[in-house]
Amino acid sequence: MTARRRQTTLRRLHGAIVDLVVLMNLPSRDDVLLAEAGVSLDRALFHVLLGVERFGPIGVGELAERAGRDYTTISRQVAKLAALGLVERRPSPADARVKEAIITAEGRRVTDALDAARQRLTGPVLAQWSDRDLMELERLMRRYVDDMFAAAAKAASGE
């Protein structure tokens, strides 16, 4: 591939990723997913719950950083999720000053319902894809994300 072609491809790839992020962050998309799952939960709490499920047990500070949100906002949202019985807050075994959030059985039920709804909604979109294409997309997306995390960690460490 020529340098010009590679540059064009990278620009188009970045554009597709930005489009995907925009699509994934559309409030109307969240509303459809929540309705399909039969879950009644504020959209902002829904994203925090998914973060706790995906990365937990997780400290509120780390969760805020991953969400790109303010610590106090995420702390309030985690407290609301705890009040709803969807997460528990506990001192971190590694550092008692840090409060971790961990998903509860009820929280897991909600995230399982959201996962099932997501599969029902995306199934028709991907139904025309071959198994090979679907597995290749998953493999390349995982590689891309892992490599980006590794590059960010390397940059943060000053290497």
Summary of the structure (lengths in Angstrom):
residues: 159
radius of gyration: 18.5
end to end distance: 29.1
largest distance: 56.7
contacts: 397
relative contact order: 0.09
helix: 72%
strand: 8%
